[in-house]
Amino acid sequence: MTERVLEISKLHKSYGDHKVLNGVDLDLNGGDVISIIGSSGSGKTTLLRCVNLLEEFQEGVIKIDGREIGYSNSKGKRSKVNNKQVTKDRALTGMVFQSFNLFPHLSAAENIMLALRKVQKKSKKESAEIAQHWLERVGLPDRGSSFPGQLSGGQQQRVAIARAIAMNPKLMLFDEVTSALDPELINEVLDVIKSLAVEGMTMLIVTHEMRFAYEVSKKVIFMNDGVIAEQGTPDEIFKNASSERLTAFLKNTRF
């Protein structure tokens, strides 16, 4: 039986009177890759940020490995867990953002090692070994001593990916990780994510790279106005769109 890694049920998120997520349901099994596409403002990034507990949400349940994260429910009363538990819950996921968010005063290896040492309390030696392993894995075996300012944007993003994966999360979240990159650097980052997918990493990916989403995903979700408007296999979404909104969104996409 396939392991259910992520379960999202009836998720609602608002900023004041503005509803960003309006009853989202989503399941993700171990080893699956789901890509989320949609126009700006459709709720894609907010959904990822809720899973990573960077955003509070008013209603709904998010479970990772069968356990609710971020909130507890007792006798019908919903309450936010304490900050210590939030940190533990957040460690179940690794998230890579649009911006690289590397510490400029730390080398590539030190950026990867920091959370391993501070959060997981690993020794300097073990942390360094893990950092080097993942630098090699993302194609940067000789750049561990380089500082972010000495790396290209694509290299910085690959270090950010290595940093997130080094923590051994249950689920990887990628939020438009190529949007800040020059066009010639995009493929080097996407190729790393593709190789992780081949190895069976469980991933939820927000992307505007349609060809990439088609190639890497088991399922593709189209979000519109805070809801999952359509979902299916890559062929179903990209070649047999059934709604006018999805057809309009994909009008310049060709396969």
ChimeraX attribute file (.defattr): number of C-alpha atoms within 10 A of each C-alpha:
attribute: neighborCount
match mode: 1-to-1
recipient: residues
	/A:1	3
	/A:2	8
	/A:3	11
	/A:4	16
	/A:5	19
	/A:6	22
	/A:7	19
	/A:8	19
	/A:9	15
	/A:10	14
	/A:11	21
	/A:12	22
	/A:13	23
	/A:14	16
	/A:15	10
	/A:16	7
	/A:17	6
	/A:18	8
	/A:19	13
	/A:20	21
	/A:21	26
	/A:22	18
	/A:23	16
	/A:24	20
	/A:25	16
	/A:26	14
	/A:27	15
	/A:28	20
	/A:29	17
	/A:30	17
	/A:31	21
	/A:32	22
	/A:33	25
	/A:34	27
	/A:35	27
	/A:36	25
	/A:37	27
	/A:38	22
	/A:39	14
	/A:40	12
	/A:41	13
	/A:42	19
	/A:43	25
	/A:44	29
	/A:45	20
	/A:46	21
	/A:47	24
	/A:48	20
	/A:49	17
	/A:50	17
	/A:51	28
	/A:52	25
	/A:53	19
	/A:54	14
	/A:55	14
	/A:56	17
	/A:57	22
	/A:58	13
	/A:59	16
	/A:60	17
	/A:61	22
	/A:62	24
	/A:63	19
	/A:64	20
	/A:65	16
	/A:66	12
	/A:67	14
	/A:68	16
	/A:69	22
	/A:70	27
	/A:71	20
	/A:72	14
	/A:73	12
	/A:74	7
	/A:75	5
	/A:76	7
	/A:77	7
	/A:78	13
	/A:79	11
	/A:80	14
	/A:81	15
	/A:82	10
	/A:83	10
	/A:84	9
	/A:85	14
	/A:86	17
	/A:87	15
	/A:88	13
	/A:89	21
	/A:90	18
	/A:91	19
	/A:92	18
	/A:93	21
	/A:94	21
	/A:95	25
	/A:96	22
	/A:97	19
	/A:98	14
	/A:99	17
	/A:100	19
	/A:101	13
	/A:102	20
	/A:103	14
	/A:104	12
	/A:105	11
	/A:106	16
	/A:107	19
	/A:108	30
	/A:109	24
	/A:110	23
	/A:111	23
	/A:112	29
	/A:113	26
	/A:114	20
	/A:115	17
	/A:116	23
	/A:117	17
	/A:118	10
	/A:119	12
	/A:120	12
	/A:121	11
	/A:122	15
	/A:123	13
	/A:124	14
	/A:125	11
	/A:126	13
	/A:127	22
	/A:128	19
	/A:129	14
	/A:130	20
	/A:131	27
	/A:132	22
	/A:133	15
	/A:134	22
	/A:135	24
	/A:136	15
	/A:137	15
	/A:138	22
	/A:139	15
	/A:140	18
	/A:141	13
	/A:142	10
	/A:143	19
	/A:144	19
	/A:145	12
	/A:146	14
	/A:147	19
	/A:148	23
	/A:149	13
	/A:150	14
	/A:151	14
	/A:152	13
	/A:153	20
	/A:154	23
	/A:155	21
	/A:156	22
	/A:157	29
	/A:158	27
	/A:159	28
	/A:160	24
	/A:161	27
	/A:162	27
	/A:163	28
	/A:164	21
	/A:165	22
	/A:166	21
	/A:167	19
	/A:168	14
	/A:169	17
	/A:170	19
	/A:171	27
	/A:172	21
	/A:173	25
	/A:174	21
	/A:175	22
	/A:176	20
	/A:177	26
	/A:178	24
	/A:179	15
	/A:180	16
	/A:181	17
	/A:182	11
	/A:183	10
	/A:184	8
	/A:185	16
	/A:186	18
	/A:187	14
	/A:188	16
	/A:189	21
	/A:190	19
	/A:191	14
	/A:192	16
	/A:193	21
	/A:194	17
	/A:195	14
	/A:196	19
	/A:197	18
	/A:198	11
	/A:199	10
	/A:200	12
	/A:201	20
	/A:202	22
	/A:203	26
	/A:204	23
	/A:205	28
	/A:206	24
	/A:207	20
	/A:208	19
	/A:209	16
	/A:210	16
	/A:211	13
	/A:212	16
	/A:213	25
	/A:214	19
	/A:215	11
	/A:216	23
	/A:217	21
	/A:218	16
	/A:219	21
	/A:220	26
	/A:221	25
	/A:222	21
	/A:223	23
	/A:224	22
	/A:225	17
	/A:226	22
	/A:227	20
	/A:228	22
	/A:229	15
	/A:230	17
	/A:231	18
	/A:232	16
	/A:233	16
	/A:234	22
	/A:235	14
	/A:236	14
	/A:237	21
	/A:238	21
	/A:239	15
	/A:240	13
	/A:241	18
	/A:242	12
	/A:243	12
	/A:244	9
	/A:245	15
	/A:246	21
	/A:247	16
	/A:248	11
	/A:249	16
	/A:250	17
	/A:251	9
	/A:252	7
	/A:253	13
	/A:254	9
	/A:255	8
